[in-house]
Amino acid sequence: MYVPIGGIEQYLEIGGDAPDHPVLLYLHGGPGGTSLPAVISWKPWEEYFTVVHWDQRGSCRTFLKNGVDGCGRLTIERMAAHGIEV
């Protein structure tokens, strides 16, 4: 799903969303690539966690939706602020 994060629509894949599960936020090495194909490997973790796979600014579906200009520059500070929003 796309959600507003840092002023743009960013893509999140969420699995195992039982209300009492802690959240496991997966941050891949991006930007410029994706590890969405690896989401299947996180399935066993969903028994214990709500697993959130985030296509951060400049990566995969977020990049495809917003483009270079829409995504803007990714900095450590911006990534940390967006992570708090997520």
N, C-alpha and C positions, 0 to 999 in steps of 0.2 A: 504494500500500500504506500501511497505518497502522503507525507505529512509535512506541514510547514516547520522548517528548522532553519534558523539563521536567515530568515527572509526569503527562502526559496523552498520549493517542493523537493523533498529528499525521500528516497525509497527505503522502506524498512520491510524486512521479511521477519515475521514473528511466528514462533511455534511453541507449543507446550505452555499455553497461557493460563494454567490453573491459578486462581487468585492467591493461593498460599505459597506459590513457588517464588524463590528469589529470581531476579533478572540476571541473565548472563549476556552482556553486551559484547558482541564479537566485532572487533576492529581489525580489518585486514591492513596490509601494508600500503595500499593505494596512495595517492590517487592514480588514475590512469588505467586501472585494471579492475578486475572483479574476482571475487572468490565465491560468487553465488553458486556455481556448479558444485561447490563443496558443502552446500547446505545439508545435503543428504547425510553427510558424515556426522552432523550434529543431532540427528534424530534421536539416538539413544539418550542424549543429555536432557531431552524434553520431558523425560519421566521425572526429573528432579528440578529443572529450571524452566523459566520462560526464556527461550533463546531468541535474541534479537540480532539479526544480521543487518548491518547498516551500510548502504551504498553512500558513503560520505561525498561531500562536495567534490566534483571532478571525477567521480567513478561511475561506471556502468550506467544503470537506469537513471540515476540522478543527473549524470552528465548528458545522457540522451534527451532527457526532458528539458534541461535548462541551457545546454550548449556552453561554449567557452565563456562568452560574455556573461551569461546568466549565473554560471557557477562562481566566477571570480577566482581570486587567489586563495589557496588554502594555506593557512599558517597554523602553527602549533596552538597559538592563542585562540584562533577561530575554531579549531578542531575541539579544544577543551570546552569552549563555551557551547558548542553544538552538542557535545557529549552530555553536558549537564541538561540541555533541553530535552534530549532523547530520554 
